[in-house]
Amino acid sequence: MAQHEIEITIAPDGQVKVHVKGAKGKTCMEYAKWLTQVIGKVKDQKLTSEYYEPETKAKIHLTQELRQQQ
């Protein structure tokens, strides 16, 4: 089963950027829907080339890792 990765960057001004990696087809939109509920309103959205690739069946298990930039 393919592994998906979500990269979340929070800027000092509070702006949040999210990049879903490894989710093919509309699977990434499931992550986006969940993140919208957690983070809030979407200001801008850009689809990557992975969005246009054939979908793969996925079971989503979400984990969280916090990192601070130095």
Residue pairs with C-beta under 8 A, 6 or more apart in sequence:
1 58
1 59
2 22
2 23
2 24
2 56
2 58
3 22
4 20
4 21
4 22
4 23
4 27
4 31
4 58
4 60
5 20
5 21
5 22
6 18
6 19
6 20
6 21
6 31
6 35
7 18
7 19
7 21
8 16
8 17
8 18
8 35
9 16
9 17
9 18
10 16
11 17
16 39
18 32
18 35
18 39
20 28
20 31
20 32
21 50
22 50
23 30
23 31
23 50
23 58
24 50
24 51
24 53
24 54
24 55
24 56
25 50
25 51
25 52
25 53
25 54
25 55
25 56
26 51
26 55
27 55
27 56
27 58
28 48
28 50
28 51
30 60
31 60
32 42
32 45
34 62
36 42
